[in-house]
Amino acid sequence: MTNTSATGKTRTRLKSVVGIVAAIVVLSVLALLARYLLSGRGLGLWRFAHLGRAVIDSRSVSSYSHGDFTNVIFLHHSTGRNLIEQGGVRERFSEASYDFWDHDYTWPGLRRPDGSPAGYSYNVPDDNTDPDGLAEIFAQRTRRLPLNAFSGLLQHEVIVFKSCFPVSHITSDEQLERYKSHYLDMRDVMDGHPDRIFIVVTPPPLNPAATDAAAAARARAFADWLGSEAYLNEHPNVFTFDFFDHLAESDPTAPDYNMLHQAYREGSDSHPNQKANETIGPLFVDFVMDAVQSYREKVER
């Protein structure tokens, strides 16, 4: 009798999941058709394919969360990818018994702790991880299933995220204040999720060929602010890894002050080189694990 009851519950649960996926597909198709008819833009059928896969895989992803903050995800673009691959990030997390996921551009999307592609993305709007794009993600409504990018990220216990180096070309004080406003909005959302740890990674500095002293100084000011008490104090589940500071020239008398350090750049490329990633990768992993330990202790008090 007990086995029959359990089987019945399993079937009911499966039917519920199938029904939800079917409803998502139907609604997505209708929305995409409406968009196409109104704007003439492409249907983007891959989006609901990714959505369906994310929903089906949701239970597996969430199963890595055990309440000990070892289910980590890192939202990034190419600079983050290089840091992971050249800095031994995934291997170091694995050695410490952490499950490290990372989310790149829509393609290749989400990667599992073993580095294999999950075969879908969390549908980051317009692939935008600039401050306005990140703020849009954090403003999304929280769902039980990964029906949007933020709900996908919340399947993990530690959410690490960064903008890429173009954000460091801050051409005015007004732009700097807009960036700060976006991060304050995101911090308000983080405060509402004390069961999650959020780690801000400051944007990397630009190659001297791609910026000037004034813009670089504002980029430094932005990174400093993100790591300051003004941003972090009394927000115990929010931490900042100062990627900018690790990468930037720190000598005020140097012509490339606040720009990508000479030892960490190749030609005019703003992507930090292999030496930078090999140097900073271990520091990044240690920072995340130290943040986890710090928050664990706060929660246990």
Secondary structure, DSSP 8 states (H G I E B T S, - for coil): -HHHHHHHHHHHHHHHHHHHHHHHHHHHHHHHHHHHHHH-----THHHHHHHHHHHHHHHHHTT--SSS-EEEEE--HHHHHHHHHTTHHHHHHHTT-EEEEE-STTT-EE-TTS-B-S-----GGG--SHHHHHHHHTS---SS-SSHHHHHTTSSEEEEE--GGGG---SHHHHHHHHHHHHHHHHHHHT-TTSEEEEE------GGG--HHHHHHHHHHHHHHTSHHHHTT-TTEEEE-HHHHHBB--TTSTTBTSB-GGG--TT--S--HHHHHHHHHHHHHHHHHHHHHHHHHHH-
